[in-house]
Amino acid sequence: MTCVLDVLQHLPHSTLSNSQLEVILWAIQVLGVPDVPSVASMKEVQKMLDAVCGVRTLQYHGALGHIYYTNSLEDIVSREMANPYVCSRLSFYPLDANGWIKRTNTNLSGRNELVGLTWKIYPHGDGWVVASTEQHAIPISEFGASFFTLKQSYKARSIPDLGNIVVT
């Protein structure tokens, strides 16, 4: 029942007030339905669901001083990616990384291959030192983890922060 009432409250262009909801709940109770939730408990459940499953609404200020709101694209995409039905049907293209990833000439298998341009580095104190100015092209297929993944997990991996380049 809480689910049906929640759906009623969130129908597009619906403005179901607390007073109207109280009348609906009273009518349901008069009809003898057991365990009818209160308006307060429904609001509490809604807050919890919004925190766990909701899409944030973000406020922005326009160049001409006006205020506008958008739903968080990050939240929308993350929920779509979490849906196995949607995610299994998506194809991903390589990130345009301002020249850091390039498509090589045809390799021995007859296919073009993506390579990442890298430098040799070594850990030094709480950061990393670039050991060479010479770039190396490494096939993307040999990358074990993305920079983003490594950056978020450097403490768990017991390595220095990858964003900290030390000049020696």
C-alpha positions as CSV (number, residue, x, y, z in Angstrom):
1,M,0.0,0.0,0.0
2,T,2.8,2.4,0.8
3,C,4.2,1.7,-2.7
4,V,0.9,2.6,-4.4
5,L,0.5,5.8,-2.3
6,D,4.2,6.7,-3.1
7,V,3.4,6.3,-6.9
8,L,0.3,8.5,-6.5
9,Q,2.4,11.2,-4.9
10,H,5.1,11.1,-7.6
11,L,2.9,11.0,-10.8
12,P,4.1,13.6,-13.3
13,H,2.3,17.0,-12.8
14,S,0.6,15.6,-9.7
15,T,0.2,17.9,-6.7
16,L,-1.1,15.6,-4.0
17,S,-1.0,17.7,-0.8
18,N,-0.5,16.3,2.8
19,S,-4.2,17.1,3.5
20,Q,-5.3,15.1,0.5
21,L,-3.0,12.2,1.4
22,E,-4.5,12.2,5.0
23,V,-8.0,12.0,3.6
24,I,-7.0,9.0,1.3
25,L,-5.3,7.3,4.3
26,W,-8.4,7.9,6.5
27,A,-10.6,6.4,3.8
28,I,-8.4,3.4,3.5
29,Q,-8.5,2.9,7.3
30,V,-12.3,3.3,7.4
31,L,-12.5,0.5,4.7
32,G,-10.8,-1.8,7.2
33,V,-7.4,-2.1,5.6
34,P,-4.8,-3.0,8.3
35,D,-1.5,-1.3,8.9
36,V,-2.2,1.9,7.1
37,P,0.9,4.1,7.2
38,S,0.9,7.7,8.5
39,V,1.8,10.7,6.4
40,A,4.9,11.2,8.6
41,S,6.1,7.6,8.1
42,M,5.5,7.9,4.4
43,K,7.6,11.0,4.2
44,E,10.4,9.3,6.2
45,V,10.4,6.4,3.8
46,Q,10.5,8.8,0.9
47,K,13.5,10.6,2.3
48,M,15.3,7.3,2.8
49,L,14.5,6.2,-0.8
50,D,15.6,9.5,-2.2
51,A,18.9,9.2,-0.4
52,V,19.5,5.7,-1.7
53,C,17.8,5.7,-5.1
54,G,17.0,9.3,-6.0
55,V,18.4,11.6,-8.6
56,R,19.9,14.8,-7.2
57,T,18.5,18.2,-8.5
58,L,21.3,20.7,-8.9
59,Q,21.0,24.4,-8.8
60,Y,23.0,26.6,-11.2
61,H,23.3,30.3,-11.9
62,G,23.1,31.4,-15.5
63,A,25.4,33.9,-17.1
64,L,22.6,36.5,-17.0
65,G,21.9,36.0,-13.3
66,H,18.9,33.6,-13.6
67,I,18.7,30.5,-11.5
68,Y,17.9,27.1,-13.1
69,Y,17.9,23.5,-12.0
70,T,18.9,20.2,-13.7
71,N,18.8,16.6,-12.6
72,S,22.3,15.2,-12.0
73,L,23.6,13.6,-15.2
74,E,26.0,11.6,-13.0
75,D,23.2,10.1,-11.0
76,I,21.1,9.3,-14.1
77,V,24.0,7.6,-16.0
78,S,25.1,5.6,-12.9
79,R,21.6,4.2,-12.4
80,E,21.5,3.3,-16.1
81,M,24.9,1.6,-15.9
82,A,23.7,-0.3,-12.8
83,N,20.9,-1.8,-14.9
84,P,22.2,-5.0,-16.4
85,Y,19.5,-4.9,-19.1
86,V,20.7,-1.5,-20.3
87,C,24.5,-1.9,-19.7
88,S,24.8,-5.2,-21.6
89,R,23.5,-3.4,-24.7
90,L,25.9,-0.5,-24.7
91,S,29.1,-0.1,-26.6
92,F,31.9,2.2,-25.5
93,Y,34.3,4.1,-27.6
94,P,37.8,5.1,-26.3
95,L,38.0,8.3,-24.4
96,D,39.4,11.3,-26.3
97,A,42.3,12.0,-24.0
98,N,43.8,15.0,-25.8
99,G,46.3,12.8,-27.7
100,W,47.2,10.5,-24.8
101,I,45.5,7.6,-26.6
102,K,46.1,7.0,-30.3
103,R,45.1,4.5,-32.9
104,T,48.2,2.7,-34.3
105,N,48.7,1.4,-37.8
106,T,47.3,-2.0,-38.5
107,N,49.0,-4.7,-36.3
108,L,49.9,-8.2,-37.2
109,S,46.3,-9.4,-36.7
110,G,45.1,-7.0,-39.4
111,R,43.2,-4.7,-36.9
112,N,44.0,-1.3,-35.7
113,E,45.1,-1.2,-32.1
114,L,44.7,1.6,-29.4
115,V,47.8,2.5,-27.6
116,G,48.4,4.7,-24.6
117,L,51.4,7.1,-24.5
118,T,53.2,6.5,-21.2
119,W,56.4,7.5,-19.4
120,K,58.4,5.3,-17.0
121,I,57.9,6.4,-13.4
122,Y,59.1,5.2,-10.0
123,P,57.8,5.8,-6.5
124,H,59.7,8.4,-4.4
125,G,58.6,9.3,-0.9
126,D,54.9,10.2,-1.0
127,G,54.8,10.7,-4.8
128,W,56.3,9.6,-8.2
129,V,59.2,10.7,-10.2
130,V,59.1,10.6,-14.0
131,A,62.2,8.6,-14.9
132,S,62.4,9.5,-18.6
133,T,61.1,12.1,-21.0
134,E,60.8,9.4,-23.7
135,Q,57.3,8.3,-24.4
136,H,56.4,4.6,-24.8
137,A,53.4,3.3,-26.6
138,I,51.6,0.4,-24.7
139,P,48.6,-1.4,-26.1
140,I,45.5,-0.4,-24.2
141,S,44.7,-4.1,-23.8
142,E,47.7,-4.4,-21.5
143,F,46.5,-1.7,-19.1
144,G,45.5,-3.5,-15.8
145,A,43.4,-0.6,-14.4
146,S,42.5,2.9,-15.4
147,F,44.2,5.9,-13.9
148,F,40.9,6.8,-12.2
149,T,40.7,3.4,-10.5
150,L,44.3,3.6,-9.4
151,K,43.8,7.1,-8.2
152,Q,40.9,6.1,-6.0
153,S,42.6,2.9,-4.7
154,Y,46.2,3.9,-4.2
155,K,45.9,3.7,-0.3
156,A,44.5,0.1,-0.5
157,R,47.3,-0.8,-2.9
158,S,50.0,0.7,-0.6
159,I,51.4,2.9,-3.2
160,P,51.9,6.7,-3.3
161,D,49.2,9.0,-4.7
162,L,49.4,8.9,-8.5
163,G,48.4,12.5,-8.7
164,N,51.6,13.6,-6.8
165,I,54.5,14.0,-9.3
166,V,57.7,14.8,-7.4
167,V,60.4,17.0,-9.0
168,T,63.9,15.8,-8.0
